């Protein structure tokens, strides 16, 4: 491991924050966020390659694991928890590994990031063919590195996202993604630019994988899990647009489809009952595209 200071810990050659009034401080913090977008754009090919490989594993029944510590771990968890409600991913195929456990999401757990043994133990649920995505701004967190190495040894496809070019974590993964965000406006506070870049990269990665799995039609989430009035309205509007039909027809279709947007659309397109439409979807790999 290099003894050089990670780029995320460097002191930025920018105006000293404590010399600025509040308006200028806000402006400075907002302005440097542009680096996050540029960093993800520069890594687009690497993200796409990782997404392509991950989609193949997920299509074969693999589970989705995110690994992180501190801010990076919380960012990973935020992205992961949306995969069930947005894309209908079976929660049993979704595992969030945060150094320190669930308690670390709302507060710092002393020493959790440094616990290599915990990283190894937490991977006991990883199986061959799963997907493991690890985040660490510096790429040096012992928990994260240990967990990713263990996941790889257990046969998982491994993806690493880090914000330092020399991050050891990148060498631990089959698909390394380097996000060059540089020094933070507040040295070491990777919840800022590095965190923004990580969130964008994860958005792109996970969404691209879910789209490849057929969970969307056009730009609509046809596998959305309907759990409240807002989502019920969204489901009806999706059915109305895709069929197309009026709201009363959309409601009736959704009722017959057990609130499954995708099944409701397939039923309308094919003129089948829920069972027949479901069988047709299965034959088509769960994809609405080209079903008609």
Buried (B, 14 or more C-beta within 10 A) or exposed (E): EEEEBBBBBBEBEEEEEEEBEEEEBEEBBEEBBEBBBEBBEEBEEBBEBBBEBBBBBBBEEBBBBBBBBBBBBBBBBBBBBBBBBBBBBEEEBBBBBBBBEEEBBEEEBEEBBEBBEBBBEBBEEBBEBBBBBBBBBBBBBBBBBBBBBBBBEBEBBBBBBBBBBBBBBBEBBBBBBBBBBBBBBBEBBBBBBBBBBBBBBBEBBBBBBBBBBBBBBEEBBBBBBBEEEEBBEBBBBBBBBBBEBEEEBBBBBBEBBEBBBBBBBBBBBBEBEBEEBBEBBEEBEBBBEEBE
